[in-house]
Amino acid sequence: MYSLYLPDIGDGLAAGIRSYSLPKIQIDCGSLQCPQKALRKGLLDIQPDWFFLSHFHLDHYNGIFQWKSVQHSPPLSIKHVYFPRLPMFEKNDKFLRCLYAMNNYLLGNYSGSVEADFLVKINRINSQNFKYRALSAGDVISSGHTDISILWPPRTIVEADILKVIYNAITDFECALEENEDLRRIYDLIGEGGIIWPYINEENEERQTRYEKNNKELFKIFRLDYPKRLSKSISKANKSLRHAANHLSLSFYLDKILLFFGDLECYEINKVIQYLVENHLTYFWIIMPPHHGTHWHYSLENIQCYYCASSVGRKLISMVSPKLKKICRSSMATFINGDILVSL
């Protein structure tokens, strides 16, 4: 028996999966409108054993930074943490440095490194040490008789279309860098601190956390108040970096029960579908569609499912594709249906 829990938390995601053959799993913990709700209905309700972070957007992990705002929180017992590996390409260290600097500028109090900030925070709110691993296409996470197979991102990116989006994001960031001294300072300090290297290393094994509970924020660069208003150049760079990060989102399938697309764009959707069709994986009980159901590619018509479940709030509900009804018997969205619970 399997169950998928998709709580109504606005535009974001904090999904839970339970079964007899798997530990409790959570996918993301964040929301544009309600990060505290993502924490309460996500980590605190699900109490996961495994945590999957789909990609590098704050609205998919900002709930964990709300821990102090929730009184009498039960201790967590997360044992494994997984997140997408940054693929190898010519400027991957440059791109990651830009992404970290922008995240630090927006977050204010953290390094901007998704891996560092996320792992340090999980360590502080967890009751035990845990193992963590970056994932690429072809990796398999096994437990008992059930496998989770990773479909995206690839270990190396050579596709010109994806590289163009990434390089354009770097260019937009460099334009913002020329106009903002705080962003320049953060960018320089990240380069000097070398915090990007642990993320882009070639290791493919699980690593054990070794942070002390009373450790200071090792990855903090300096305190910067959250900017009240963003300049046009900062806004453009942030939008470009977010768009590029979509191309590197985690996608996987759990047997023939669940197919998860993350926030993939059209090119990646097509590549994932091609792989599934070639391997005769065209029917799933539940699909969590690309980017909360707002991204569509005609190749999706090659697969079918019983349930299509989208975690979406007031901002994105109008953009959910009506074409999803072509590939499922029942299409649901949290904005309309509230908390979704599907049991098989």
C-alpha positions as a Markdown table, in Angstrom:
| # | Residue | x | y | z |
|---|---|---|---|---|
| 1 | Met | 0.0 | 0.0 | 0.0 |
| 2 | Tyr | 1.2 | 3.5 | -0.9 |
| 3 | Ser | -0.1 | 6.9 | 0.0 |
| 4 | Leu | 0.7 | 10.4 | -1.3 |
| 5 | Tyr | 0.0 | 13.4 | 0.9 |
| 6 | Leu | 0.0 | 16.8 | -0.8 |
| 7 | Pro | -0.9 | 19.5 | 1.7 |
| 8 | Asp | -2.4 | 22.8 | 0.6 |
| 9 | Ile | 0.4 | 25.3 | 1.4 |
| 10 | Gly | 0.0 | 27.8 | -1.5 |
| 11 | Asp | 2.5 | 28.0 | -4.3 |
| 12 | Gly | 5.1 | 25.5 | -3.1 |
| 13 | Leu | 5.6 | 21.9 | -2.3 |
| 14 | Ala | 5.9 | 19.7 | 0.9 |
| 15 | Ala | 4.8 | 16.3 | -0.3 |
| 16 | Gly | 4.8 | 13.1 | 1.8 |
| 17 | Ile | 5.0 | 9.5 | 0.7 |
| 18 | Arg | 4.3 | 6.4 | 2.8 |
| 19 | Ser | 4.3 | 2.7 | 2.1 |
| 20 | Tyr | 5.0 | -0.7 | 3.6 |
| 21 | Ser | 8.3 | -1.1 | 1.7 |
| 22 | Leu | 9.8 | 2.4 | 2.1 |
| 23 | Pro | 10.7 | 4.7 | 4.9 |
| 24 | Lys | 8.6 | 7.9 | 5.2 |
| 25 | Ile | 9.6 | 10.3 | 2.4 |
| 26 | Gln | 9.2 | 14.0 | 2.1 |
| 27 | Ile | 9.8 | 16.0 | -1.1 |
| 28 | Asp | 10.6 | 19.7 | -0.5 |
| 29 | Cys | 9.4 | 22.0 | 2.3 |
| 30 | Gly | 8.7 | 25.5 | 1.0 |
| 31 | Ser | 6.0 | 28.0 | -0.1 |
| 32 | Leu | 5.9 | 31.4 | -1.7 |
| 33 | Gln | 3.0 | 32.6 | 0.6 |
| 34 | Cys | 3.2 | 30.3 | 3.6 |
| 35 | Pro | 6.6 | 28.9 | 4.6 |
| 36 | Gln | 5.4 | 28.3 | 8.1 |
| 37 | Lys | 2.5 | 26.2 | 6.8 |
| 38 | Ala | 5.0 | 24.2 | 4.6 |
| 39 | Leu | 6.9 | 23.4 | 7.8 |
| 40 | Arg | 3.9 | 22.5 | 9.9 |
| 41 | Lys | 2.1 | 20.4 | 7.2 |
| 42 | Gly | 5.4 | 19.1 | 5.8 |
| 43 | Leu | 8.3 | 18.2 | 8.2 |
| 44 | Leu | 6.2 | 18.3 | 11.4 |
| 45 | Asp | 3.3 | 16.3 | 10.1 |
| 46 | Ile | 5.2 | 13.9 | 7.8 |
| 47 | Gln | 8.2 | 13.3 | 10.2 |
| 48 | Pro | 10.2 | 11.9 | 7.3 |
| 49 | Asp | 13.0 | 9.4 | 7.3 |
| 50 | Trp | 14.2 | 10.5 | 3.9 |
| 51 | Phe | 14.1 | 14.1 | 2.5 |
| 52 | Phe | 14.4 | 14.9 | -1.2 |
| 53 | Leu | 15.1 | 18.5 | -2.2 |
| 54 | Ser | 14.0 | 18.9 | -5.8 |
| 55 | His | 16.0 | 22.0 | -6.8 |
| 56 | Phe | 17.6 | 25.3 | -5.8 |
| 57 | His | 14.5 | 27.6 | -5.3 |
| 58 | Leu | 13.7 | 29.2 | -1.9 |
| 59 | Asp | 10.0 | 28.4 | -2.3 |
| 60 | His | 10.9 | 24.7 | -2.2 |
| 61 | Tyr | 13.0 | 24.8 | 1.0 |
| 62 | Asn | 12.3 | 28.0 | 2.9 |
| 63 | Gly | 10.0 | 26.2 | 5.3 |
| 64 | Ile | 12.9 | 24.8 | 7.3 |
| 65 | Phe | 14.1 | 28.3 | 8.2 |
| 66 | Gln | 10.8 | 28.8 | 10.0 |
| 67 | Trp | 11.7 | 26.3 | 12.7 |
| 68 | Lys | 12.1 | 28.8 | 15.6 |
| 69 | Ser | 8.6 | 30.2 | 14.8 |
| 70 | Val | 6.8 | 27.0 | 15.7 |
| 71 | Gln | 6.5 | 26.3 | 19.4 |
| 72 | His | 6.9 | 22.8 | 21.0 |
| 73 | Ser | 8.1 | 21.3 | 17.7 |
| 74 | Pro | 8.6 | 17.5 | 17.9 |
| 75 | Pro | 12.2 | 16.4 | 17.2 |
| 76 | Leu | 13.0 | 15.2 | 13.7 |
| 77 | Ser | 14.7 | 11.9 | 12.8 |
| 78 | Ile | 15.8 | 12.3 | 9.2 |
| 79 | Lys | 18.2 | 9.6 | 8.3 |
| 80 | His | 19.0 | 10.5 | 4.6 |
| 81 | Val | 18.9 | 13.7 | 2.6 |
| 82 | Tyr | 19.1 | 13.8 | -1.2 |
| 83 | Phe | 19.3 | 16.7 | -3.7 |
| 84 | Pro | 20.2 | 17.2 | -7.4 |
| 85 | Arg | 23.9 | 17.2 | -8.4 |
| 86 | Leu | 25.1 | 20.1 | -10.4 |
| 87 | Pro | 26.0 | 18.7 | -13.8 |
| 88 | Met | 29.4 | 19.2 | -15.3 |
| 89 | Phe | 29.6 | 21.9 | -17.9 |
| 90 | Glu | 32.2 | 24.5 | -18.9 |
| 91 | Lys | 31.1 | 27.2 | -16.4 |
| 92 | Asn | 29.5 | 25.2 | -13.7 |
| 93 | Asp | 31.6 | 26.7 | -10.9 |
| 94 | Lys | 30.9 | 30.2 | -12.2 |
| 95 | Phe | 27.1 | 29.5 | -12.4 |
| 96 | Leu | 27.1 | 28.0 | -8.9 |
| 97 | Arg | 29.0 | 31.0 | -7.5 |
| 98 | Cys | 26.4 | 33.4 | -9.1 |
| 99 | Leu | 23.5 | 31.3 | -7.7 |
| 100 | Tyr | 25.0 | 31.3 | -4.2 |
| 101 | Ala | 25.7 | 35.0 | -4.2 |
| 102 | Met | 22.2 | 35.8 | -5.3 |
| 103 | Asn | 20.6 | 33.5 | -2.7 |
| 104 | Asn | 22.8 | 35.1 | 0.0 |
| 105 | Tyr | 21.8 | 38.5 | -1.1 |
| 106 | Leu | 18.1 | 37.6 | -0.9 |
| 107 | Leu | 18.3 | 35.4 | 2.3 |
| 108 | Gly | 20.6 | 37.9 | 4.1 |
| 109 | Asn | 21.8 | 35.7 | 6.9 |
| 110 | Tyr | 23.0 | 32.5 | 5.1 |
| 111 | Ser | 25.8 | 31.5 | 2.7 |
| 112 | Gly | 23.5 | 31.1 | -0.3 |
| 113 | Ser | 24.8 | 27.5 | -0.8 |
| 114 | Val | 21.7 | 25.3 | -0.9 |
| 115 | Glu | 23.7 | 22.3 | 0.2 |
| 116 | Ala | 25.6 | 24.1 | 3.1 |
| 117 | Asp | 22.6 | 26.1 | 4.4 |
| 118 | Phe | 20.2 | 23.2 | 4.0 |
| 119 | Leu | 22.4 | 20.6 | 5.7 |
| 120 | Val | 23.4 | 22.9 | 8.5 |
| 121 | Lys | 19.8 | 23.7 | 9.2 |
| 122 | Ile | 18.6 | 20.1 | 9.0 |
| 123 | Asn | 21.5 | 19.1 | 11.4 |
| 124 | Arg | 20.3 | 21.7 | 13.9 |
| 125 | Ile | 16.7 | 20.6 | 13.9 |
| 126 | Asn | 17.4 | 16.9 | 13.7 |
| 127 | Ser | 17.8 | 14.6 | 16.6 |
| 128 | Gln | 20.5 | 12.5 | 15.0 |
| 129 | Asn | 23.3 | 12.5 | 12.4 |
| 130 | Phe | 22.2 | 11.8 | 8.8 |
| 131 | Lys | 23.7 | 10.8 | 5.5 |
| 132 | Tyr | 23.4 | 13.0 | 2.4 |
| 133 | Arg | 24.0 | 12.5 | -1.3 |
| 134 | Ala | 23.7 | 14.5 | -4.5 |
| 135 | Leu | 21.9 | 12.6 | -7.3 |
| 136 | Ser | 22.1 | 12.4 | -11.1 |
| 137 | Ala | 20.2 | 10.5 | -13.8 |
| 138 | Gly | 20.9 | 6.8 | -13.5 |
| 139 | Asp | 21.3 | 6.8 | -9.7 |
| 140 | Val | 19.0 | 4.4 | -7.8 |
| 141 | Ile | 17.9 | 4.7 | -4.2 |
| 142 | Ser | 16.9 | 1.3 | -2.8 |
| 143 | Ser | 15.0 | 0.2 | 0.2 |
| 144 | Gly | 13.7 | -3.3 | 0.6 |
| 145 | His | 11.8 | -4.2 | -2.6 |
| 146 | Thr | 11.3 | -0.7 | -3.8 |
| 147 | Asp | 13.5 | 1.5 | -5.9 |
| 148 | Ile | 13.6 | 5.2 | -6.6 |
| 149 | Ser | 15.2 | 5.8 | -10.0 |
| 150 | Ile | 16.6 | 9.3 | -10.9 |
| 151 | Leu | 15.7 | 10.6 | -14.3 |
| 152 | Trp | 17.2 | 14.1 | -14.2 |
| 153 | Pro | 19.6 | 16.0 | -14.1 |
| 154 | Pro | 22.3 | 14.3 | -16.1 |
| 155 | Arg | 25.9 | 14.1 | -14.9 |
| 156 | Thr | 27.1 | 16.2 | -17.9 |
| 157 | Ile | 25.3 | 18.8 | -19.9 |
| 158 | Val | 26.2 | 19.3 | -23.6 |
| 159 | Glu | 22.9 | 20.4 | -25.0 |
| 160 | Ala | 23.3 | 23.9 | -26.5 |
| 161 | Asp | 19.7 | 25.0 | -25.5 |
| 162 | Ile | 20.3 | 24.4 | -21.8 |
| 163 | Leu | 23.8 | 25.9 | -21.8 |
| 164 | Lys | 22.5 | 29.0 | -23.5 |
| 165 | Val | 19.9 | 29.6 | -20.7 |
| 166 | Ile | 22.6 | 29.0 | -18.1 |
| 167 | Tyr | 25.1 | 31.4 | -19.8 |
| 168 | Asn | 22.5 | 34.0 | -20.2 |
| 169 | Ala | 21.8 | 33.9 | -16.5 |
| 170 | Ile | 25.5 | 34.4 | -15.8 |
| 171 | Thr | 25.5 | 37.4 | -18.1 |
| 172 | Asp | 22.5 | 38.9 | -16.4 |
| 173 | Phe | 24.1 | 38.4 | -13.0 |
| 174 | Glu | 27.3 | 40.0 | -14.1 |
| 175 | Cys | 25.3 | 43.1 | -15.1 |
| 176 | Ala | 23.7 | 43.2 | -11.7 |
| 177 | Leu | 27.2 | 42.8 | -10.1 |
| 178 | Glu | 28.4 | 46.0 | -11.7 |
| 179 | Glu | 25.6 | 48.0 | -10.1 |
| 180 | Asn | 25.5 | 46.6 | -6.6 |
| 181 | Glu | 28.4 | 46.8 | -4.2 |
| 182 | Asp | 26.8 | 44.4 | -1.6 |
| 183 | Leu | 26.3 | 41.7 | -4.3 |
| 184 | Arg | 29.9 | 42.2 | -5.5 |
| 185 | Arg | 31.2 | 41.8 | -1.9 |
| 186 | Ile | 29.2 | 38.6 | -1.4 |
| 187 | Tyr | 30.3 | 37.2 | -4.8 |
| 188 | Asp | 34.0 | 37.9 | -4.0 |
| 189 | Leu | 33.7 | 36.4 | -0.5 |
| 190 | Ile | 32.1 | 33.2 | -1.8 |
| 191 | Gly | 35.0 | 32.8 | -4.2 |
| 192 | Glu | 37.6 | 33.3 | -1.4 |
| 193 | Gly | 35.8 | 30.9 | 0.9 |
| 194 | Gly | 35.6 | 28.1 | -1.5 |
| 195 | Ile | 32.2 | 26.9 | -0.4 |
| 196 | Ile | 31.2 | 25.9 | -3.9 |
| 197 | Trp | 33.7 | 23.1 | -4.2 |
| 198 | Pro | 32.1 | 20.5 | -1.9 |
| 199 | Tyr | 29.0 | 20.7 | -4.1 |
| 200 | Ile | 30.6 | 20.1 | -7.5 |
| 201 | Asn | 32.9 | 17.3 | -6.5 |
| 202 | Glu | 32.7 | 14.0 | -8.3 |
| 203 | Glu | 31.9 | 11.8 | -5.3 |
| 204 | Asn | 28.8 | 9.7 | -5.8 |
| 205 | Glu | 28.5 | 8.1 | -2.4 |
| 206 | Glu | 26.5 | 9.1 | 0.7 |
| 207 | Arg | 28.4 | 11.3 | 3.1 |
| 208 | Gln | 27.9 | 11.4 | 6.9 |
| 209 | Thr | 27.1 | 14.8 | 8.5 |
| 210 | Arg | 29.8 | 15.8 | 10.9 |
| 211 | Tyr | 28.5 | 19.2 | 12.1 |
| 212 | Glu | 28.4 | 19.8 | 15.8 |
| 213 | Lys | 25.1 | 20.7 | 17.3 |
| 214 | Asn | 26.5 | 23.9 | 18.9 |
| 215 | Asn | 28.5 | 24.9 | 15.9 |
| 216 | Lys | 28.3 | 28.4 | 14.6 |
| 217 | Glu | 27.2 | 29.0 | 11.1 |
| 218 | Leu | 30.3 | 27.9 | 9.4 |
| 219 | Phe | 29.1 | 29.0 | 6.0 |
| 220 | Lys | 27.8 | 32.4 | 7.0 |
| 221 | Ile | 29.6 | 35.2 | 5.2 |
| 222 | Phe | 28.2 | 38.3 | 6.8 |
| 223 | Arg | 24.9 | 39.7 | 7.9 |
| 224 | Leu | 23.0 | 41.7 | 5.4 |
| 225 | Asp | 19.4 | 42.9 | 5.9 |
| 226 | Tyr | 16.9 | 41.5 | 3.4 |
| 227 | Pro | 16.5 | 44.1 | 0.6 |
| 228 | Lys | 13.1 | 45.7 | 0.7 |
| 229 | Arg | 13.1 | 46.6 | -3.0 |
| 230 | Leu | 15.1 | 44.9 | -5.7 |
| 231 | Ser | 16.6 | 46.9 | -8.5 |
| 232 | Lys | 15.7 | 46.0 | -12.1 |
| 233 | Ser | 19.1 | 44.4 | -12.7 |
| 234 | Ile | 18.9 | 42.3 | -9.5 |
| 235 | Ser | 15.3 | 41.2 | -10.3 |
| 236 | Lys | 16.3 | 40.3 | -13.9 |
| 237 | Ala | 19.4 | 38.3 | -12.7 |
| 238 | Asn | 17.3 | 36.5 | -10.0 |
| 239 | Lys | 14.7 | 35.6 | -12.6 |
| 240 | Ser | 17.3 | 34.3 | -15.0 |
| 241 | Leu | 19.0 | 32.2 | -12.4 |
| 242 | Arg | 15.7 | 30.7 | -11.2 |
| 243 | His | 14.8 | 29.9 | -14.8 |
| 244 | Ala | 18.2 | 28.2 | -15.3 |
| 245 | Ala | 17.8 | 26.2 | -12.1 |
| 246 | Asn | 14.6 | 24.8 | -13.4 |
| 247 | His | 16.6 | 23.0 | -16.1 |
| 248 | Leu | 18.6 | 21.2 | -13.3 |
| 249 | Ser | 15.6 | 20.1 | -11.2 |
| 250 | Leu | 15.4 | 16.6 | -9.8 |
| 251 | Ser | 13.0 | 14.2 | -11.5 |
| 252 | Phe | 12.5 | 10.5 | -10.5 |
| 253 | Tyr | 10.0 | 7.7 | -10.5 |
| 254 | Leu | 9.1 | 5.3 | -7.7 |
| 255 | Asp | 8.4 | 1.9 | -9.4 |
| 256 | Lys | 5.3 | 2.4 | -11.4 |
| 257 | Ile | 3.5 | 4.2 | -8.6 |
| 258 | Leu | 4.8 | 7.8 | -8.7 |
| 259 | Leu | 6.4 | 9.9 | -11.4 |
| 260 | Phe | 7.8 | 13.2 | -10.2 |
| 261 | Phe | 8.9 | 15.9 | -12.7 |
| 262 | Gly | 10.1 | 18.7 | -10.4 |
| 263 | Asp | 10.2 | 22.1 | -12.1 |
| 264 | Leu | 11.6 | 20.8 | -15.5 |
| 265 | Glu | 11.3 | 22.9 | -18.6 |
| 266 | Cys | 10.1 | 21.6 | -22.0 |
| 267 | Tyr | 13.4 | 20.3 | -23.3 |
| 268 | Glu | 14.0 | 18.2 | -20.2 |
| 269 | Ile | 10.4 | 17.0 | -20.1 |
| 270 | Asn | 10.9 | 15.7 | -23.6 |
| 271 | Lys | 14.2 | 14.0 | -22.7 |
| 272 | Val | 12.6 | 12.3 | -19.6 |
| 273 | Ile | 9.6 | 11.1 | -21.6 |
| 274 | Gln | 11.9 | 9.7 | -24.3 |
| 275 | Tyr | 13.7 | 7.6 | -21.7 |
| 276 | Leu | 10.4 | 6.4 | -20.2 |
| 277 | Val | 9.0 | 5.4 | -23.5 |
| 278 | Glu | 12.2 | 3.6 | -24.6 |
| 279 | Asn | 12.0 | 1.6 | -21.3 |
| 280 | His | 8.3 | 0.8 | -21.5 |
| 281 | Leu | 7.5 | 3.0 | -18.5 |
| 282 | Thr | 4.4 | 4.7 | -19.8 |
| 283 | Tyr | 1.8 | 4.2 | -17.0 |
| 284 | Phe | 2.0 | 5.4 | -13.4 |
| 285 | Trp | -0.7 | 5.6 | -10.7 |
| 286 | Ile | 0.2 | 9.1 | -9.7 |
| 287 | Ile | 2.0 | 11.9 | -11.6 |
| 288 | Met | 3.2 | 15.1 | -10.0 |
| 289 | Pro | 3.4 | 17.2 | -13.2 |
| 290 | Pro | 6.2 | 19.7 | -14.2 |
| 291 | His | 6.4 | 23.0 | -12.3 |
| 292 | His | 3.2 | 22.4 | -10.3 |
| 293 | Gly | 1.3 | 21.6 | -13.5 |
| 294 | Thr | 2.1 | 24.8 | -15.3 |
| 295 | His | 4.7 | 23.4 | -17.7 |
| 296 | Trp | 3.5 | 21.3 | -20.6 |
| 297 | His | 5.1 | 19.6 | -23.5 |
| 298 | Tyr | 3.3 | 17.5 | -26.2 |
| 299 | Ser | 5.5 | 14.5 | -25.4 |
| 300 | Leu | 3.6 | 14.1 | -22.1 |
| 301 | Glu | 0.8 | 12.6 | -24.2 |
| 302 | Asn | 2.9 | 9.4 | -24.4 |
| 303 | Ile | 2.3 | 8.6 | -20.7 |
| 304 | Gln | -0.9 | 7.9 | -18.8 |
| 305 | Cys | -1.8 | 8.0 | -15.1 |
| 306 | Tyr | -4.8 | 7.5 | -12.8 |
| 307 | Tyr | -4.1 | 10.6 | -10.7 |
| 308 | Cys | -2.4 | 13.9 | -11.6 |
| 309 | Ala | -1.8 | 15.9 | -8.4 |
| 310 | Ser | -0.5 | 19.5 | -8.4 |
| 311 | Ser | 0.6 | 21.6 | -5.4 |
| 312 | Val | -0.4 | 25.1 | -6.4 |
| 313 | Gly | -1.7 | 28.3 | -4.8 |
| 314 | Arg | -3.4 | 31.5 | -5.9 |
| 315 | Lys | -0.4 | 32.7 | -8.0 |
| 316 | Leu | -0.1 | 29.6 | -10.3 |
| 317 | Ile | -3.6 | 28.1 | -10.3 |
| 318 | Ser | -4.6 | 30.1 | -13.4 |
| 319 | Met | -1.5 | 28.7 | -15.3 |
| 320 | Val | -2.1 | 25.0 | -14.6 |
| 321 | Ser | -2.3 | 23.4 | -18.0 |
| 322 | Pro | -5.8 | 22.0 | -19.0 |
| 323 | Lys | -4.0 | 19.5 | -21.2 |
| 324 | Leu | -3.1 | 17.5 | -18.1 |
| 325 | Lys | -6.6 | 16.0 | -18.3 |
| 326 | Lys | -5.5 | 14.2 | -21.5 |
| 327 | Ile | -3.1 | 12.0 | -19.6 |
| 328 | Cys | -5.1 | 11.2 | -16.4 |
| 329 | Arg | -8.4 | 10.0 | -15.1 |
| 330 | Ser | -8.5 | 12.4 | -12.2 |
| 331 | Ser | -6.7 | 15.8 | -12.1 |
| 332 | Met | -6.4 | 17.5 | -8.7 |
| 333 | Ala | -4.9 | 20.8 | -7.4 |
| 334 | Thr | -4.5 | 21.8 | -3.8 |
| 335 | Phe | -5.9 | 25.3 | -4.4 |
| 336 | Ile | -9.2 | 23.7 | -5.5 |
| 337 | Asn | -9.2 | 20.4 | -3.6 |
| 338 | Gly | -7.4 | 21.4 | -0.4 |
| 339 | Asp | -5.1 | 18.8 | 1.2 |
| 340 | Ile | -4.8 | 15.9 | -1.2 |
| 341 | Leu | -4.4 | 12.3 | 0.1 |
| 342 | Val | -4.2 | 9.5 | -2.4 |
| 343 | Ser | -4.0 | 5.9 | -1.2 |
| 344 | Leu | -3.3 | 2.9 | -3.4 |
